[in-house]
Amino acid sequence: MTGKESLLEGAQEKVSVAMLAWNFLVLGCTAFGGPPVHFGYFQDRFVEKKQWLTSSRYMELVAMANCLPGPSSTQVAFAIGITQQGVLGGLVSGFAFLIPGAIIMTILGFVSHSLKDQIEDPASEANAVAICASAVGVALVFIAVSGLVKKSVEGAKLASICFGSAAACMMLNPQPAWLNPALIILGGLITAISPVEVKAGAQDSGAKDNHGLSPTVGALIFVAYLLLAAWTIYTAAVDHGWLIPFLTAGMFVWGGGPVVLPMLMTVLTPTWIQSTIFLTGIALAEMMPGPVFNMSCFLGVQLSLASGYPWVAGTMLCWVSLMGPGVVLTFGALPLWGKLRSFSFYSRALPGLNAAAVGLLVSTIFVVYGALEARSPWPAGSRAVALCSFAAIEFGKVSVPITVIVAALAGLCWSYCREHAV
């Protein structure tokens, strides 16, 4: 056993539930920028600094999450907790990461409901602030994804898998549900058939960690998922209310927020909610720490207040319907995924699986940038804010919250100058 392996194994024994709660609560309050940025934060904190996981093991969790429907960075947060302290650790790490952003988005749901007339004006101060703050998100995505590419992709073959996967994601728009799992499996098959050389110690996928549940229970979870999927398909055909679309998205949509939110928008607007309010919710969710799926809390408040439904129940139902299926599948998938690690075929496939998973994140750079361009009333200014934010965070080491505040102030100044320009 190498010194590094001993260190990792020892670190795993010392990780307590309290440590999981604290570290993920900090990330839940500070992890701005969406899944690609979250993955960068996780890599930096849990792989490089604390060494709870090897880089290869961590990228396995990312690849697994991208094969499941639901919020990928949230699923990885649950999975990291499971590897350290089983089911309890997964619940603690996952909810510590989720809850801060969910509370903030619930509060913002009330605020936006009271300011909906102003928000619907594209030239309003509220919209200008949201757009400039979203530009910071573009910079964060680029920083995080470029860092993962440098750490996980080596050589022409892995680069071809990575950027080929990214190109496929960009060419197929909207993306079919099968695309992400298919690209990851294809990447794994390529290196399983034509293996690549891996640095010594870089592919330590055999680390002994906790899988939480047994493979049998994991398989039963997937059986229950299939039964619920059949019920959801039937209910969606006969129930045209505002709740069932959240469960449908949570059950069947791969690709995270960039795919789920537009899908919800096509169903909910304009029948249940105005498109400008929905777009504002997207901007706010991108500004807030934690997963973009927490926008379900924002929407739950809006939909409940508009329909006279109790807002606490409505918000919780929307949140659980969108988040729940992917989270539960994580607990079922991890022990089954763990069984794969005993096969040499999987060991050869692992570099390709990881490279394809990173490629899926590369494509999000252009998705996020395109969304910003489409929503911004001042595209040139949004690009400038994104570039300056990148320089401030990457080279000036300015904290993300401060960068977001400065960008928001820039949006206010732009709105004021535009209003008084004539």
Salt bridges, closest charged atoms under 4 A:
ASP44 OD2 - LYS49 NZ 3.15
GLU48 OE2 - LYS151 NZ 2.64
GLU60 OE1 - ARG57 NH1 3.70
GLU60 OE1 - ARG341 NE 3.80
GLU154 OE2 - LYS199 NZ 3.59
ASP209 OD2 - ARG57 NE 2.84
ASP209 OD1 - HIS211 NE2 3.55
ASP209 OD1 - ARG341 NH1 3.43
GLU286 OE1 - ARG375 NH2 3.29
GLU373 OE1 - ARG383 NH2 3.08
